[in-house]
């Protein structure tokens, strides 16, 4: 990431965060899932754009992929609850690895993203069906 210009870094951060959040909203796997995993591990510094750390954004990325996988497995009637919980627990462990006590507005936003991601992964693992309409 160090060899990218400021504009290239901006577009990479924007594309990564927007694709992940769109996948979350649309209940689909992020289009560039593998690329996002690589970018976020190479320290994309997404916190500058979204207030969400790379670690948590990667958890959202993996959660969207897990949600998509779960939907496909349900439609094929081949869902393994053991695999679902194992994969979800792995994602949760990675999210909590990066948690630390930091103060300030940016840290509060980061904690909100982390807590929301933990809830999101737990809802996927719980088996609750999502609502088809917003009330």
Phi and psi in radians as a Rosetta constraint file:
Dihedral C 1 N 2 CA 2 C 2 CIRCULARHARMONIC -1.224 0.35
Dihedral N 2 CA 2 C 2 N 3 CIRCULARHARMONIC -0.402 0.35
Dihedral C 2 N 3 CA 3 C 3 CIRCULARHARMONIC -1.572 0.35
Dihedral N 3 CA 3 C 3 N 4 CIRCULARHARMONIC 0.074 0.35
Dihedral C 3 N 4 CA 4 C 4 CIRCULARHARMONIC -1.520 0.35
Dihedral N 4 CA 4 C 4 N 5 CIRCULARHARMONIC 2.535 0.35
Dihedral C 4 N 5 CA 5 C 5 CIRCULARHARMONIC -1.253 0.35
Dihedral N 5 CA 5 C 5 N 6 CIRCULARHARMONIC 2.919 0.35
Dihedral C 5 N 6 CA 6 C 6 CIRCULARHARMONIC -1.050 0.35
Dihedral N 6 CA 6 C 6 N 7 CIRCULARHARMONIC -0.693 0.35
Dihedral C 6 N 7 CA 7 C 7 CIRCULARHARMONIC -1.180 0.35
Dihedral N 7 CA 7 C 7 N 8 CIRCULARHARMONIC -0.741 0.35
Dihedral C 7 N 8 CA 8 C 8 CIRCULARHARMONIC -1.114 0.35
Dihedral N 8 CA 8 C 8 N 9 CIRCULARHARMONIC -0.705 0.35
Dihedral C 8 N 9 CA 9 C 9 CIRCULARHARMONIC -1.131 0.35
Dihedral N 9 CA 9 C 9 N 10 CIRCULARHARMONIC -0.716 0.35
Dihedral C 9 N 10 CA 10 C 10 CIRCULARHARMONIC -1.043 0.35
Dihedral N 10 CA 10 C 10 N 11 CIRCULARHARMONIC -0.839 0.35
Dihedral C 10 N 11 CA 11 C 11 CIRCULARHARMONIC -1.143 0.35
Dihedral N 11 CA 11 C 11 N 12 CIRCULARHARMONIC -0.653 0.35
Dihedral C 11 N 12 CA 12 C 12 CIRCULARHARMONIC -1.134 0.35
Dihedral N 12 CA 12 C 12 N 13 CIRCULARHARMONIC -0.787 0.35
Dihedral C 12 N 13 CA 13 C 13 CIRCULARHARMONIC -1.095 0.35
Dihedral N 13 CA 13 C 13 N 14 CIRCULARHARMONIC -0.785 0.35
Dihedral C 13 N 14 CA 14 C 14 CIRCULARHARMONIC -1.122 0.35
Dihedral N 14 CA 14 C 14 N 15 CIRCULARHARMONIC -0.834 0.35
Dihedral C 14 N 15 CA 15 C 15 CIRCULARHARMONIC -1.064 0.35
Dihedral N 15 CA 15 C 15 N 16 CIRCULARHARMONIC -0.777 0.35
Dihedral C 15 N 16 CA 16 C 16 CIRCULARHARMONIC -1.089 0.35
Dihedral N 16 CA 16 C 16 N 17 CIRCULARHARMONIC -0.931 0.35
Dihedral C 16 N 17 CA 17 C 17 CIRCULARHARMONIC -1.173 0.35
Dihedral N 17 CA 17 C 17 N 18 CIRCULARHARMONIC -0.705 0.35
Dihedral C 17 N 18 CA 18 C 18 CIRCULARHARMONIC -1.164 0.35
Dihedral N 18 CA 18 C 18 N 19 CIRCULARHARMONIC -0.711 0.35
Dihedral C 18 N 19 CA 19 C 19 CIRCULARHARMONIC -1.163 0.35
Dihedral N 19 CA 19 C 19 N 20 CIRCULARHARMONIC -0.712 0.35
Dihedral C 19 N 20 CA 20 C 20 CIRCULARHARMONIC -1.154 0.35
Dihedral N 20 CA 20 C 20 N 21 CIRCULARHARMONIC -0.809 0.35
Dihedral C 20 N 21 CA 21 C 21 CIRCULARHARMONIC -1.200 0.35
Dihedral N 21 CA 21 C 21 N 22 CIRCULARHARMONIC -0.587 0.35
Dihedral C 21 N 22 CA 22 C 22 CIRCULARHARMONIC -1.165 0.35
Dihedral N 22 CA 22 C 22 N 23 CIRCULARHARMONIC -0.721 0.35
Dihedral C 22 N 23 CA 23 C 23 CIRCULARHARMONIC -1.086 0.35
Dihedral N 23 CA 23 C 23 N 24 CIRCULARHARMONIC -0.682 0.35
Dihedral C 23 N 24 CA 24 C 24 CIRCULARHARMONIC -1.075 0.35
Dihedral N 24 CA 24 C 24 N 25 CIRCULARHARMONIC -0.794 0.35
Dihedral C 24 N 25 CA 25 C 25 CIRCULARHARMONIC -1.224 0.35
Dihedral N 25 CA 25 C 25 N 26 CIRCULARHARMONIC -0.570 0.35
Dihedral C 25 N 26 CA 26 C 26 CIRCULARHARMONIC -1.675 0.35
Dihedral N 26 CA 26 C 26 N 27 CIRCULARHARMONIC 0.017 0.35
Dihedral C 26 N 27 CA 27 C 27 CIRCULARHARMONIC 0.964 0.35
Dihedral N 27 CA 27 C 27 N 28 CIRCULARHARMONIC 0.898 0.35
Dihedral C 27 N 28 CA 28 C 28 CIRCULARHARMONIC -2.418 0.35
Dihedral N 28 CA 28 C 28 N 29 CIRCULARHARMONIC 2.888 0.35
Dihedral C 28 N 29 CA 29 C 29 CIRCULARHARMONIC -1.244 0.35
Dihedral N 29 CA 29 C 29 N 30 CIRCULARHARMONIC 2.440 0.35
Dihedral C 29 N 30 CA 30 C 30 CIRCULARHARMONIC -1.001 0.35
Dihedral N 30 CA 30 C 30 N 31 CIRCULARHARMONIC 2.423 0.35
Dihedral C 30 N 31 CA 31 C 31 CIRCULARHARMONIC -1.047 0.35
Dihedral N 31 CA 31 C 31 N 32 CIRCULARHARMONIC -0.621 0.35
Dihedral C 31 N 32 CA 32 C 32 CIRCULARHARMONIC -1.954 0.35
Dihedral N 32 CA 32 C 32 N 33 CIRCULARHARMONIC 0.763 0.35
Dihedral C 32 N 33 CA 33 C 33 CIRCULARHARMONIC -0.883 0.35
Dihedral N 33 CA 33 C 33 N 34 CIRCULARHARMONIC -0.909 0.35
Dihedral C 33 N 34 CA 34 C 34 CIRCULARHARMONIC -1.134 0.35
Dihedral N 34 CA 34 C 34 N 35 CIRCULARHARMONIC -0.731 0.35
Dihedral C 34 N 35 CA 35 C 35 CIRCULARHARMONIC -1.085 0.35
Dihedral N 35 CA 35 C 35 N 36 CIRCULARHARMONIC -0.685 0.35
Dihedral C 35 N 36 CA 36 C 36 CIRCULARHARMONIC -1.133 0.35
Dihedral N 36 CA 36 C 36 N 37 CIRCULARHARMONIC -0.727 0.35
Dihedral C 36 N 37 CA 37 C 37 CIRCULARHARMONIC -0.998 0.35
Dihedral N 37 CA 37 C 37 N 38 CIRCULARHARMONIC -0.772 0.35
Dihedral C 37 N 38 CA 38 C 38 CIRCULARHARMONIC -1.167 0.35
Dihedral N 38 CA 38 C 38 N 39 CIRCULARHARMONIC -0.864 0.35
Dihedral C 38 N 39 CA 39 C 39 CIRCULARHARMONIC -1.028 0.35
Dihedral N 39 CA 39 C 39 N 40 CIRCULARHARMONIC -0.737 0.35
Dihedral C 39 N 40 CA 40 C 40 CIRCULARHARMONIC -1.259 0.35
Dihedral N 40 CA 40 C 40 N 41 CIRCULARHARMONIC -0.525 0.35
Dihedral C 40 N 41 CA 41 C 41 CIRCULARHARMONIC -1.309 0.35
Dihedral N 41 CA 41 C 41 N 42 CIRCULARHARMONIC -0.429 0.35
Dihedral C 41 N 42 CA 42 C 42 CIRCULARHARMONIC -1.533 0.35
Dihedral N 42 CA 42 C 42 N 43 CIRCULARHARMONIC 0.262 0.35
Dihedral C 42 N 43 CA 43 C 43 CIRCULARHARMONIC 1.166 0.35
Dihedral N 43 CA 43 C 43 N 44 CIRCULARHARMONIC 1.191 0.35
Dihedral C 43 N 44 CA 44 C 44 CIRCULARHARMONIC -1.182 0.35
Dihedral N 44 CA 44 C 44 N 45 CIRCULARHARMONIC -0.346 0.35
Dihedral C 44 N 45 CA 45 C 45 CIRCULARHARMONIC 1.017 0.35
Dihedral N 45 CA 45 C 45 N 46 CIRCULARHARMONIC 0.909 0.35
Dihedral C 45 N 46 CA 46 C 46 CIRCULARHARMONIC -1.167 0.35
Dihedral N 46 CA 46 C 46 N 47 CIRCULARHARMONIC -0.344 0.35
Dihedral C 46 N 47 CA 47 C 47 CIRCULARHARMONIC -0.951 0.35
Dihedral N 47 CA 47 C 47 N 48 CIRCULARHARMONIC -0.547 0.35
Dihedral C 47 N 48 CA 48 C 48 CIRCULARHARMONIC -1.149 0.35
Dihedral N 48 CA 48 C 48 N 49 CIRCULARHARMONIC -0.494 0.35
Dihedral C 48 N 49 CA 49 C 49 CIRCULARHARMONIC -1.654 0.35
Dihedral N 49 CA 49 C 49 N 50 CIRCULARHARMONIC -0.797 0.35
Dihedral C 49 N 50 CA 50 C 50 CIRCULARHARMONIC -1.948 0.35
Dihedral N 50 CA 50 C 50 N 51 CIRCULARHARMONIC -0.310 0.35
Dihedral C 50 N 51 CA 51 C 51 CIRCULARHARMONIC 1.471 0.35
Dihedral N 51 CA 51 C 51 N 52 CIRCULARHARMONIC 0.042 0.35
Dihedral C 51 N 52 CA 52 C 52 CIRCULARHARMONIC -1.904 0.35
Dihedral N 52 CA 52 C 52 N 53 CIRCULARHARMONIC 2.253 0.35
Dihedral C 52 N 53 CA 53 C 53 CIRCULARHARMONIC -1.166 0.35
Dihedral N 53 CA 53 C 53 N 54 CIRCULARHARMONIC 2.789 0.35
Dihedral C 53 N 54 CA 54 C 54 CIRCULARHARMONIC -0.978 0.35
Dihedral N 54 CA 54 C 54 N 55 CIRCULARHARMONIC -0.726 0.35
Dihedral C 54 N 55 CA 55 C 55 CIRCULARHARMONIC -1.072 0.35
Dihedral N 55 CA 55 C 55 N 56 CIRCULARHARMONIC -0.798 0.35
Dihedral C 55 N 56 CA 56 C 56 CIRCULARHARMONIC -1.261 0.35
Dihedral N 56 CA 56 C 56 N 57 CIRCULARHARMONIC -0.710 0.35
Dihedral C 56 N 57 CA 57 C 57 CIRCULARHARMONIC -1.081 0.35
Dihedral N 57 CA 57 C 57 N 58 CIRCULARHARMONIC -0.653 0.35
Dihedral C 57 N 58 CA 58 C 58 CIRCULARHARMONIC -1.166 0.35
Dihedral N 58 CA 58 C 58 N 59 CIRCULARHARMONIC -0.616 0.35
Dihedral C 58 N 59 CA 59 C 59 CIRCULARHARMONIC -1.122 0.35
Dihedral N 59 CA 59 C 59 N 60 CIRCULARHARMONIC -0.690 0.35
Dihedral C 59 N 60 CA 60 C 60 CIRCULARHARMONIC -1.135 0.35
Dihedral N 60 CA 60 C 60 N 61 CIRCULARHARMONIC -0.733 0.35
Dihedral C 60 N 61 CA 61 C 61 CIRCULARHARMONIC -1.008 0.35
Dihedral N 61 CA 61 C 61 N 62 CIRCULARHARMONIC -0.853 0.35
Dihedral C 61 N 62 CA 62 C 62 CIRCULARHARMONIC -1.218 0.35
Dihedral N 62 CA 62 C 62 N 63 CIRCULARHARMONIC -0.570 0.35
Dihedral C 62 N 63 CA 63 C 63 CIRCULARHARMONIC -1.145 0.35
Dihedral N 63 CA 63 C 63 N 64 CIRCULARHARMONIC -0.731 0.35
Dihedral C 63 N 64 CA 64 C 64 CIRCULARHARMONIC -1.101 0.35
Dihedral N 64 CA 64 C 64 N 65 CIRCULARHARMONIC -0.678 0.35
Dihedral C 64 N 65 CA 65 C 65 CIRCULARHARMONIC -1.160 0.35
Dihedral N 65 CA 65 C 65 N 66 CIRCULARHARMONIC -0.718 0.35
Dihedral C 65 N 66 CA 66 C 66 CIRCULARHARMONIC -1.117 0.35
Dihedral N 66 CA 66 C 66 N 67 CIRCULARHARMONIC -0.720 0.35
Dihedral C 66 N 67 CA 67 C 67 CIRCULARHARMONIC -1.084 0.35
Dihedral N 67 CA 67 C 67 N 68 CIRCULARHARMONIC -0.752 0.35
Dihedral C 67 N 68 CA 68 C 68 CIRCULARHARMONIC -1.118 0.35
Dihedral N 68 CA 68 C 68 N 69 CIRCULARHARMONIC -0.771 0.35
Dihedral C 68 N 69 CA 69 C 69 CIRCULARHARMONIC -1.067 0.35
Dihedral N 69 CA 69 C 69 N 70 CIRCULARHARMONIC -0.764 0.35
Dihedral C 69 N 70 CA 70 C 70 CIRCULARHARMONIC -1.059 0.35
Dihedral N 70 CA 70 C 70 N 71 CIRCULARHARMONIC -0.771 0.35
Dihedral C 70 N 71 CA 71 C 71 CIRCULARHARMONIC -1.067 0.35
Dihedral N 71 CA 71 C 71 N 72 CIRCULARHARMONIC -0.738 0.35
Dihedral C 71 N 72 CA 72 C 72 CIRCULARHARMONIC -1.132 0.35
Dihedral N 72 CA 72 C 72 N 73 CIRCULARHARMONIC -0.742 0.35
Dihedral C 72 N 73 CA 73 C 73 CIRCULARHARMONIC -1.147 0.35
Dihedral N 73 CA 73 C 73 N 74 CIRCULARHARMONIC -0.662 0.35
Dihedral C 73 N 74 CA 74 C 74 CIRCULARHARMONIC -1.129 0.35
Dihedral N 74 CA 74 C 74 N 75 CIRCULARHARMONIC -0.753 0.35
Dihedral C 74 N 75 CA 75 C 75 CIRCULARHARMONIC -1.149 0.35
Dihedral N 75 CA 75 C 75 N 76 CIRCULARHARMONIC -0.517 0.35
Dihedral C 75 N 76 CA 76 C 76 CIRCULARHARMONIC -1.511 0.35
Dihedral N 76 CA 76 C 76 N 77 CIRCULARHARMONIC -0.086 0.35
Dihedral C 76 N 77 CA 77 C 77 CIRCULARHARMONIC 1.025 0.35
Dihedral N 77 CA 77 C 77 N 78 CIRCULARHARMONIC 0.692 0.35
Dihedral C 77 N 78 CA 78 C 78 CIRCULARHARMONIC -2.232 0.35
Dihedral N 78 CA 78 C 78 N 79 CIRCULARHARMONIC 0.425 0.35
Dihedral C 78 N 79 CA 79 C 79 CIRCULARHARMONIC -1.207 0.35
Dihedral N 79 CA 79 C 79 N 80 CIRCULARHARMONIC 2.196 0.35
Dihedral C 79 N 80 CA 80 C 80 CIRCULARHARMONIC -1.768 0.35
Dihedral N 80 CA 80 C 80 N 81 CIRCULARHARMONIC 1.954 0.35
Dihedral C 80 N 81 CA 81 C 81 CIRCULARHARMONIC -1.121 0.35
Dihedral N 81 CA 81 C 81 N 82 CIRCULARHARMONIC -0.581 0.35
Dihedral C 81 N 82 CA 82 C 82 CIRCULARHARMONIC -1.092 0.35
Dihedral N 82 CA 82 C 82 N 83 CIRCULARHARMONIC -0.834 0.35
Dihedral C 82 N 83 CA 83 C 83 CIRCULARHARMONIC -1.128 0.35
Dihedral N 83 CA 83 C 83 N 84 CIRCULARHARMONIC -0.701 0.35
Dihedral C 83 N 84 CA 84 C 84 CIRCULARHARMONIC -1.047 0.35
Dihedral N 84 CA 84 C 84 N 85 CIRCULARHARMONIC -0.853 0.35
Dihedral C 84 N 85 CA 85 C 85 CIRCULARHARMONIC -1.204 0.35
Dihedral N 85 CA 85 C 85 N 86 CIRCULARHARMONIC -0.640 0.35
Dihedral C 85 N 86 CA 86 C 86 CIRCULARHARMONIC -1.111 0.35
Dihedral N 86 CA 86 C 86 N 87 CIRCULARHARMONIC -0.830 0.35
Dihedral C 86 N 87 CA 87 C 87 CIRCULARHARMONIC -1.156 0.35
Dihedral N 87 CA 87 C 87 N 88 CIRCULARHARMONIC -0.725 0.35
Dihedral C 87 N 88 CA 88 C 88 CIRCULARHARMONIC -1.120 0.35
Dihedral N 88 CA 88 C 88 N 89 CIRCULARHARMONIC -0.715 0.35
Dihedral C 88 N 89 CA 89 C 89 CIRCULARHARMONIC -1.141 0.35
Dihedral N 89 CA 89 C 89 N 90 CIRCULARHARMONIC -0.641 0.35
Dihedral C 89 N 90 CA 90 C 90 CIRCULARHARMONIC -1.105 0.35
Dihedral N 90 CA 90 C 90 N 91 CIRCULARHARMONIC -0.762 0.35
Dihedral C 90 N 91 CA 91 C 91 CIRCULARHARMONIC -1.092 0.35
Dihedral N 91 CA 91 C 91 N 92 CIRCULARHARMONIC -0.790 0.35
Dihedral C 91 N 92 CA 92 C 92 CIRCULARHARMONIC -1.067 0.35
Dihedral N 92 CA 92 C 92 N 93 CIRCULARHARMONIC -0.702 0.35
Dihedral C 92 N 93 CA 93 C 93 CIRCULARHARMONIC -1.095 0.35
Dihedral N 93 CA 93 C 93 N 94 CIRCULARHARMONIC -0.723 0.35
Dihedral C 93 N 94 CA 94 C 94 CIRCULARHARMONIC -1.161 0.35
Dihedral N 94 CA 94 C 94 N 95 CIRCULARHARMONIC -0.650 0.35
Dihedral C 94 N 95 CA 95 C 95 CIRCULARHARMONIC -1.132 0.35
Dihedral N 95 CA 95 C 95 N 96 CIRCULARHARMONIC -0.737 0.35
Dihedral C 95 N 96 CA 96 C 96 CIRCULARHARMONIC -1.332 0.35
Dihedral N 96 CA 96 C 96 N 97 CIRCULARHARMONIC -0.344 0.35
Dihedral C 96 N 97 CA 97 C 97 CIRCULARHARMONIC -1.008 0.35
Dihedral N 97 CA 97 C 97 N 98 CIRCULARHARMONIC -0.711 0.35
Dihedral C 97 N 98 CA 98 C 98 CIRCULARHARMONIC -1.505 0.35
Dihedral N 98 CA 98 C 98 N 99 CIRCULARHARMONIC 0.046 0.35
Dihedral C 98 N 99 CA 99 C 99 CIRCULARHARMONIC -1.345 0.35
Dihedral N 99 CA 99 C 99 N 100 CIRCULARHARMONIC 2.394 0.35
Dihedral C 99 N 100 CA 100 C 100 CIRCULARHARMONIC -2.645 0.35
Dihedral N 100 CA 100 C 100 N 101 CIRCULARHARMONIC 2.855 0.35
Dihedral C 100 N 101 CA 101 C 101 CIRCULARHARMONIC -1.567 0.35
Dihedral N 101 CA 101 C 101 N 102 CIRCULARHARMONIC 1.971 0.35
Dihedral C 101 N 102 CA 102 C 102 CIRCULARHARMONIC -2.293 0.35
Dihedral N 102 CA 102 C 102 N 103 CIRCULARHARMONIC 2.636 0.35
Dihedral C 102 N 103 CA 103 C 103 CIRCULARHARMONIC -1.980 0.35
Dihedral N 103 CA 103 C 103 N 104 CIRCULARHARMONIC 2.766 0.35
Dihedral C 103 N 104 CA 104 C 104 CIRCULARHARMONIC 2.010 0.35
Dihedral N 104 CA 104 C 104 N 105 CIRCULARHARMONIC 2.937 0.35
Dihedral C 104 N 105 CA 105 C 105 CIRCULARHARMONIC -1.059 0.35
Dihedral N 105 CA 105 C 105 N 106 CIRCULARHARMONIC -0.695 0.35
Dihedral C 105 N 106 CA 106 C 106 CIRCULARHARMONIC -1.137 0.35
Dihedral N 106 CA 106 C 106 N 107 CIRCULARHARMONIC -0.682 0.35
Dihedral C 106 N 107 CA 107 C 107 CIRCULARHARMONIC -1.142 0.35
Dihedral N 107 CA 107 C 107 N 108 CIRCULARHARMONIC -0.641 0.35
Dihedral C 107 N 108 CA 108 C 108 CIRCULARHARMONIC -1.134 0.35
Dihedral N 108 CA 108 C 108 N 109 CIRCULARHARMONIC -0.771 0.35
Dihedral C 108 N 109 CA 109 C 109 CIRCULARHARMONIC -1.067 0.35
Dihedral N 109 CA 109 C 109 N 110 CIRCULARHARMONIC -0.764 0.35
Dihedral C 109 N 110 CA 110 C 110 CIRCULARHARMONIC -1.059 0.35
Dihedral N 110 CA 110 C 110 N 111 CIRCULARHARMONIC -0.712 0.35
Dihedral C 110 N 111 CA 111 C 111 CIRCULARHARMONIC -1.165 0.35
Dihedral N 111 CA 111 C 111 N 112 CIRCULARHARMONIC -0.646 0.35
Dihedral C 111 N 112 CA 112 C 112 CIRCULARHARMONIC -1.099 0.35
Dihedral N 112 CA 112 C 112 N 113 CIRCULARHARMONIC -0.795 0.35
Dihedral C 112 N 113 CA 113 C 113 CIRCULARHARMONIC -1.054 0.35
Dihedral N 113 CA 113 C 113 N 114 CIRCULARHARMONIC -0.760 0.35
Dihedral C 113 N 114 CA 114 C 114 CIRCULARHARMONIC -1.086 0.35
Dihedral N 114 CA 114 C 114 N 115 CIRCULARHARMONIC -0.837 0.35
Dihedral C 114 N 115 CA 115 C 115 CIRCULARHARMONIC -1.117 0.35
Dihedral N 115 CA 115 C 115 N 116 CIRCULARHARMONIC -0.726 0.35
Dihedral C 115 N 116 CA 116 C 116 CIRCULARHARMONIC -1.116 0.35
Dihedral N 116 CA 116 C 116 N 117 CIRCULARHARMONIC -0.657 0.35
Dihedral C 116 N 117 CA 117 C 117 CIRCULARHARMONIC -1.178 0.35
Dihedral N 117 CA 117 C 117 N 118 CIRCULARHARMONIC -0.704 0.35
Dihedral C 117 N 118 CA 118 C 118 CIRCULARHARMONIC -1.084 0.35
Dihedral N 118 CA 118 C 118 N 119 CIRCULARHARMONIC -0.756 0.35
Dihedral C 118 N 119 CA 119 C 119 CIRCULARHARMONIC -1.086 0.35
Dihedral N 119 CA 119 C 119 N 120 CIRCULARHARMONIC -0.793 0.35
Dihedral C 119 N 120 CA 120 C 120 CIRCULARHARMONIC -1.010 0.35
Dihedral N 120 CA 120 C 120 N 121 CIRCULARHARMONIC -0.834 0.35
Dihedral C 120 N 121 CA 121 C 121 CIRCULARHARMONIC -1.130 0.35
Dihedral N 121 CA 121 C 121 N 122 CIRCULARHARMONIC -0.707 0.35
Dihedral C 121 N 122 CA 122 C 122 CIRCULARHARMONIC -1.151 0.35
Dihedral N 122 CA 122 C 122 N 123 CIRCULARHARMONIC -0.619 0.35
Dihedral C 122 N 123 CA 123 C 123 CIRCULARHARMONIC -1.139 0.35
Dihedral N 123 CA 123 C 123 N 124 CIRCULARHARMONIC -0.731 0.35
Dihedral C 123 N 124 CA 124 C 124 CIRCULARHARMONIC -1.055 0.35
Dihedral N 124 CA 124 C 124 N 125 CIRCULARHARMONIC -0.788 0.35
Dihedral C 124 N 125 CA 125 C 125 CIRCULARHARMONIC -1.256 0.35
Dihedral N 125 CA 125 C 125 N 126 CIRCULARHARMONIC -0.448 0.35
Dihedral C 125 N 126 CA 126 C 126 CIRCULARHARMONIC -1.245 0.35
Dihedral N 126 CA 126 C 126 N 127 CIRCULARHARMONIC -0.404 0.35
Dihedral C 126 N 127 CA 127 C 127 CIRCULARHARMONIC 1.585 0.35
Dihedral N 127 CA 127 C 127 N 128 CIRCULARHARMONIC -0.011 0.35
Dihedral C 127 N 128 CA 128 C 128 CIRCULARHARMONIC -1.110 0.35
Dihedral N 128 CA 128 C 128 N 129 CIRCULARHARMONIC 2.414 0.35
Dihedral C 128 N 129 CA 129 C 129 CIRCULARHARMONIC -1.402 0.35
Dihedral N 129 CA 129 C 129 N 130 CIRCULARHARMONIC 2.469 0.35
Dihedral C 129 N 130 CA 130 C 130 CIRCULARHARMONIC -1.406 0.35
Dihedral N 130 CA 130 C 130 N 131 CIRCULARHARMONIC 2.669 0.35
Dihedral C 130 N 131 CA 131 C 131 CIRCULARHARMONIC -1.236 0.35
Dihedral N 131 CA 131 C 131 N 132 CIRCULARHARMONIC 2.441 0.35
Dihedral C 131 N 132 CA 132 C 132 CIRCULARHARMONIC -1.452 0.35
Dihedral N 132 CA 132 C 132 N 133 CIRCULARHARMONIC -0.350 0.35
Dihedral C 132 N 133 CA 133 C 133 CIRCULARHARMONIC -2.304 0.35
Dihedral N 133 CA 133 C 133 N 134 CIRCULARHARMONIC 2.668 0.35
Dihedral C 133 N 134 CA 134 C 134 CIRCULARHARMONIC -1.560 0.35
Dihedral N 134 CA 134 C 134 N 135 CIRCULARHARMONIC 2.314 0.35
